[in-house]
Amino acid sequence: MFTILFDHASELFSGLGYTLGASFIALIGSLVLGTLFALMEIGQHKWVRVIGRAYVEVVRNIPLLVITMGFYVIVPMFIVQVDGFTAGTIGLTIYTSAFIAETIRSGIQSVSSGQMEGARSVGLTYYQAMFHIIFPQAIKIVIPPLGNQFINLVKNSSILAFVAGFDLMYQGKIIANSTFNTFDTYLAVGLLYLIVTMPLSYLMRFLEKKWKTA
Amino acid sequence: MQKWKKWLALAATMLVALALSGCGQNAASRDALAHAKQTDTLVWGVKADTRLFGLMNVKTGKIEGFDIDMAKALTKQVLGKKGKAQLVQVTSDTRVPMLKGGNVDAVIATMTITPDREKVLDFTDSYFNAGQSLLVAKGSKIKSVKDLTADTKVIGVQGSNSVDNIKKAAPQTTVLQLSDYAQAFTALKSHQGDALTTDNGILYGMSQQDSNYVVVGGTFTKEPYGIALNKGQTALQQALNKALKTLRANGTYEKLVNKWFGDIPGFDIKEVE
């Protein structure tokens, strides 16, 4: 395993870079999109709720590979040219956003309804109450499940390997094929994924503890 | 105390992983020919995504192609009339690990005999002489491998030696590697690359499927296909080589080549035999 790590360090670390890049972009993107759709799901107007609900249900029930291939194959045929990295990252963002929307929605709804009523009674508007009172409490509640989604996101970024997105898994496949040492290569790849996901896991745990006492 | 236990658990996990990496050898080391004779079955790794060589017929659910017919004919030669050829789907990506792991006895899947592969596998004599070429959309500016520059992208398939060859023949160009030929052709159609490169036989199959794409520039490598076996399967290797000679002598081979490649425009049968 160590010979693979050293002999192919440049490919593996360039792959790790693409994986980190795609994960970072998708993490920010899916958090923004997910929050937006969570707010739509509990929105005040019926048609806003319907749109939010429909998006979440459709997206989270389609496999990630199908969404990604859609962007890699169908979008370039009819709309605009996107390369593998872009298609993979967009697919990853959209797919994860549905799960994050559900996570955040359940967090918001688990905040006692008295909080909203209290906030409204002292004169805050719905949106002021949502952003200043409900949302900060909800975020603390959803930190652990959100952490799960982030870790899944990093691991799911291996989808890029199927659309030639130059990520860690893609490089791993190429190294496995050129060295014929499948086992050690994937062991090295697994270890590099761990290097990314373990700190993320600990970071989420740290935030969970810190905000619980606050 | 708690912390100490955590680190110990982590260290133990890593040790297990390292220990596992040491034991790569397993069931694959048994004599494949003797086992095949016992069960009257030879397990073949074949392609199911490659027109002309091995393609899944969606209507019948059966894999059809030149490699498949060869596998069946060879099985009959090696095991007698009762012999059955069991077909297992492989891709360029999975064929070596599956052979090494003992999932299949032999791989007949458009596989070129290369020195690198011979280090880890054994091959029979060549049964088909292909050569690498390019497939492009009709009217493309790319006429041969010389037109591949830093501004072009070439699509290849993971685990095929054509990706190594193209890096040598056109070092400037970007190579995108997809996991199988069906996906690679789809990527070409959605303009992810300017050309698709692999062996001419496979490319002619794609061109036959969609006439908007043509093979250009002739061949720029020689790709003798062999049947791949795990290292040390000498008995099976000899039996298959003998069977290949018989098939060539009794006309079966020529009949099969004609059946699959006889009426493909631009393809020279004399070159491949």
Interface residues (C-beta under 8 A of the other chain):
Chain A: M1 Y72 V73 I74 P76 M77 Q81 D83 G84 A161 F162 V163 A164 Y170 K173 I174 A176 N177 S178 F180 T182 F183 D184 L187
Chain B: A17 L18 L20 S21 G24 S92 D93 V96 P97 K100 D116 R117 K119 V120 I155 Q158 G159 D164 L176 Q177 L178 S179 Q183 T186 A187 K189 S190 H191 Q192
